Amino acid sequence: MITKLMFVTNFSASAEIEKLREMTGQNPGYGIQKFSKLLSVGFIKNGVKVETLSIRAVSSKISKKKFWGINNCEENGVIFHHVPFLNLPFIRQFGIFVYSFFKILAWCMTERKEKVVFCDALTRSACIAALYACKLTGVKCVGIVTDMPGMVTKKLGNKFIQNMVERINKDFIQDFDACVFMTKYANEVLNKKNKPFIIMEGSVDESMKDVELNNIEKSSTRDIVYAGCIHERHGLKLLVEAFSKLPQDDIRLVLYGDGSFCKELPRYIQKDPRIIYKGIAPNKEVVEAEQKATFLINPRPTHEDFVYYSFPSKNHEYMVTGTPVLTTKLPCFPEEYDPYLYYMEDVSVDGFYKSMMEALSLSNDVIQQKGKECRNFVLEKKNNRYQAKRILNLINSI
């Protein structure tokens, strides 16, 4: 029975995240931070002691600081071991590999039957180090694939390096004792050796059960809220153009986030003042806006390759608020989600326009009931304690 878990991840303590934000002006991997925090707390709620080997989400492209040192701390019951490295191309990855190998090897030397190393497969160098250390000690090593390796390596630019890294990524994933995938398509592509696996799209915070929805007062206007990356490839251009066609005076499109499409927004806002851009805001402010909204929307196009292999954490964040969700019907959605979402199946300006018109024509009672059913579904079936328990059951079965 597993009682101790080492999580190899980009997840960092909040003080480290704040330091990175101040130094770089960027929000370092908000999605993976929240995803990993929820999962770590879920493991703890299942009686497992959690330590992390944390690879800071920083590179020479976003920070000029050359040396990042060791920083060990504890937060919310999680013990963090931040990996030191020289922030130089290639040297950074080599240093992370060496330090991670010896750190994990030392951790694995005692109580081996009670321990597991749990790796986010996108932390490539540390994962490979973990696999070697676990092989030497006989400790189980389990991977979680939060995105397709090929999708990530496209950012490297150089085609030769991209192909080499992608092949390494796919090869080392075969060496885990078991894997957690976000979608069935990722399992079909990556799990060539038919290792034990589960599909786990993500999780929501179990403590949200304590939030009383009846105390939340809706906005005086009917707000359609989007929170996430503001990119054309994520459907934002289609969304604002479709919204601009809506005739109602009492509606607003409220956008939170940052991205390349932000520079285009002023001309849309000038033509239609119902479009409101809030920029990057504290999570508390965003959640309050989501809870007060009439609808939350995810316009992500369905034709991109990446929508088959990763699950948008945005949807879980939306669903737990109790506000109904309008979303494109992404291939990554299991059928069990269908009764709880309003789908926009025609991914076009006219398609989005018609879907929003239909949704806005519904009565308040119907809208509120849909939101409550959606929230109850994710709190019961997708909460972080339950999802962590599923992973632990997988680990204990191998």
N, C-alpha and C positions, 0 to 999 in steps of 0.2 A: 504494500500500500504506500503510495507516494505521499509524503508529508512535507517535502522541501523541494522548491522549484527555483531554478536559475533561469531568468528570462533574458535572453540575448536580443536586444532591441534598440531602437532609437529613442525610446521613452526616457525622459529625463525628469529630475526633480524640478518643481516649479521655479525655484530660485535660479537654476541653470537656464531654464526657458526664458525667464525674464532678462537674464544677462545677455543671452543670445539676441533677444528682441531689441534690447538697447544698443547692442554693438552693431547689428546688421540692418536694423530697421525693418526686418521681416518677421513674419510669424512662422517659426521653424517647425514645419510639419504638424500643424494643428490637428489634422485628421488622425494621424498615427499616434499622437500624444493622447488624445481622448480615447481612441480605440484601446490602446495598451493600458491606460489607467483603469478603464472599466473592467478589462479582463483581469488585471492584477488584483483589484479589489474583489472580483468574483472568486478568484482562487483563495484569497484570504478568508472570505465568507464560508468557503468549503473546508476550512481548517488547515490550509497549506501555508507554510512560511514562504514568502516570496522575496527573492533578491533579484536585482537586475544587473546585468553587465550592459551599461548604457553607452551607446555610440552617439555622441553629440551630432545633431543634424547641421553640420557646418563644413564648409570646404574653402579652399583658397579663392574661389570665385566670389564668395559673399563676405569673407572676413580676411583682413590682413594680419590678424594675430597669428604668430607662428607656432607658439607652444601652448597646448592646452593640457593642464596637469590633472592629477588624480583628485577627485572630490567624492568622498564617501559621506553619505548622509541617510537619514531615515525620514520618510514622509508618508502619512496615512497608512502606517504599518508596513510599507515597502522599504527595503534596504537597498539604496542605490550605490553602485560602484561605477563611477564615470571613468571611462577609459582614457588614459593620456595619449597624446599623439603630436607629431610635428605636422603642421598644416601645410604640407607640400605635396604636389602631385606624386602618386605612386608610393612615396615614402610614408605618407599617411596610412595607406592601406596595409603596407608591410608592418608598420609599427603596431597597428590595431591587431593584426593577425598574431604577432609574437606575444604581445601582452595578454590578449584574450586566451591564447593557448595555455600559458602558464597559470593564469588566474583560474580558469575552469578546471585545469588538471588538479590544482591544489584543492579546489572545492570538492571535486569528485573523489578524493582519496578516502573519505570517511563516510560511513552510513550509506553505502552505495545503493542498497536496495530500496532505500526510502527517498532517493533523489532522482530528479529528471532535469535535463537541460532542454529548455523550450526556446526555439530560435525563430525570430522573424527572418525569413529567407532573404529579404532584401538587404540585410546587414551582412553582405557576402563574406568579407574577410573574417569577421568574427564567427560566422556560422561554420566556415570551413575549419577554423581553429577548434571550435566546439566539437565537430565531428571527429577530429583526430584525438582530442582529449578523451572523449567518451569511448572511443574504440579501445584506447589503451586501458581504461579503467572499468569498462563493462557497464557504465551508466547509460540509461536510455537517453536518446537524443531525438526529439520530436520537432518538426518544423511547422510553421504556419506561413502560408503564402498569401499575402495581402494584395499582391499585384503580380502580373505576369512579368518575369525577368526581361523579356524582349521589349516590353513597353517602356521599361525604365532605361535600358541600355540605349534606346534611340536618342537619348539626351546627350550621349557621349560624342556625337559628331563624326569622329573617324570611323569609317565603315569596317576596317579590319579589326580595330579594337572592339567595336560594337559586336561583331560576329563572334570574336573570341570570348568576350565576357558573357555573352548570351549562352554560348555552348557550355562554359564552365558553370553558369548558374543552373541550367537545366540538368547538367550531370550531377552536381552535388546534391540537388533536391532528391535524387534517387537514393541517396545514402541515409536519409533519415529513417528511423525505425517506424515512424508513422507520420502522417501529415494532416493538417487542417487546411482545407481549401475554402475559398469564399463562394465558389460556384461549381456546379457539376462539370462545366466546360474546362475549367482549370485542372480538375482531376483527370479528365480524359486526355488532356495534352501533356501533363507533366508526370503523372503517376504510371510510368511505363512498366514498372516492376510490380504493380498491383499491391503496394504496401497498404496496411490498414489505414483508413482515413475516415474523416467525417466532413460534411459540408456545414460551415458555420458562417453566416453572412455578416455577423457583427453582433452587437448587444446594446441594450439600453440600461440606464441606471435604475437598479431595483428601488432605490430610495425615492424615485419619482412617484411611487405608489402613495407616498404620504402627502403629495401636493393635492390640495382640494380644488378641483376645477370650478366649483360653484362660486368661489371667491374671486374668480378672474373676470373682470369687466371687459367686454369686447370694445374695440375702437368705435368711435362715432361714425367713421367712414368704413366702408367695406374694403379692407386691405388684403391684397394678394402679396405675400411676402416671399422673397427669394433670399437665401443666405448661402454664400459659397463663392467659388471662383467666378470672376466676371470675365469670361472669355467667349468669343463668338463660337468657338468649337463646342462649347458647353450649352449652346442654344440661346444665348442671351440676346443676340440680334433678332432672331425669330420671335422671341418673347416680347421684346419692347415694341416691335413693329405690329405684332398681333394685338397687344394691349392698346396701342394707339388707335386702333379701329373700333374699340368698344365705345358705345354711345353714352353709357351711364356717367352721371356727374358725381355720384356719391362713392366712387371707387378710387383706389390708389394702388399703384404698383410700387412696393417698397423694396429696395435692393440693398443688401449688405455684402461687403466683401471687397476684393481687389482683383485686378487682372487687366489684360491688354485691351479689353473692350471699354474700359473706363473712359478712355480719351474720346470715345465716340458718344458717350452718354449726354454731354451738354447739349448737343444739337437736338437730341430727342426730347430732352427735358424742356428746352426752349419752346418747342412746338407743342408739348403736352405737359403742363405743370402737374398733372396727376401722377407723373413718374417722379419718385423721390429716391435719391441716392444718398445713403447714410455712410458709405465707406466702411472701414474696419472699425468695429465697435466691440466693447467688452462683451464676453459671452452672456453675462447676466442680462444686458440690454437686448441682445438678439433674441434670447429665449422669451423674454417678456413680450417683445413684439410678435413673436411667433404664436404665443398663447392668446394674444389679443386679436390676431388676424382672423379673417373669414376663411381664407384658404392659404395654404403653403404650396409652392410650385417648384417642380424640378423639370426644366425643359431639355434635359440632355438628349441629344440625337441618338437614335438607335442603330445607326449604320457603322459607327466606329468599332474597330476590333476590340478595344479595351473594355467595352460594355459587356462582353461575354465573360470576362475573367475576374472582374472585381465588382464589389457591391458598394454603391454610393452610401457612405455613412450618413450623408445628409438625410436620406429617407428615414432612417431610424430616429435621428434627432427630431425630424418633423413629426413622425408618427406618435411619439411619446408625449407631445404637447397637448394632445386632445383636439387639435385643429385639423380638419380634413385636408388630405393631400391630393393635389393634381400633379400627375407625373406621366412622362412618356412610359410606354410599356417596354422596359428594358429586358433583354434576354436573360439577364442574371436573376430576375425575380422568380422565385419558386411560385407554383400555383396557389399555395396556401395564402399568399398575400392578396390575391385577386378580389376577395369580397370587401377588402378594407381600403382600397384605393380608388380614386377617380382617374382613369387612364385617358391620356391624350394620344390616340393611336395614329393620327395623321400628323406627322412631324413636318409641318409647314406653317407659314404665316396664317393661311386660311384655316388650317386644322386646329392650331392653337386658339385662334379667334372663336371658332365654333365651340370648342371644348369649354373655354372660359364663359362664353355666353350661356351655355347649357348649365354649367355649375352655378352661375350667378342667378339663374332663374329658379333654383330650388328654394324651398321654404327654409326658414331658420331652424325649425324643428328637425327637418331631414338632415340638414348640414351638421347640426350639433350631435345628433345621434350617430352619424357616420364617424365623426371625430372621436366620440367616446368608445365606439366599438373598435376602432383602429388602435387607440391607446391601450385598451384592455388586452388586445391581441398581443402587442409587443411586450407589455409588462408581464404577461403570463408566460409567453412562449420564447421571448428573446431577451429576458433580463440577464444581467451579467452573472448572477449567481448560477442560474440554470445553464447558461452557455459554458461557463467554466467547469461545471459539473460534467457536462457532456465530454469536454476535452479530457478531464481526469479519468472518466470511465474508459475512454479510448486508450490512454496511457497505461492504466492498470490492466487492460486486457492483453497487452503485448508482452 
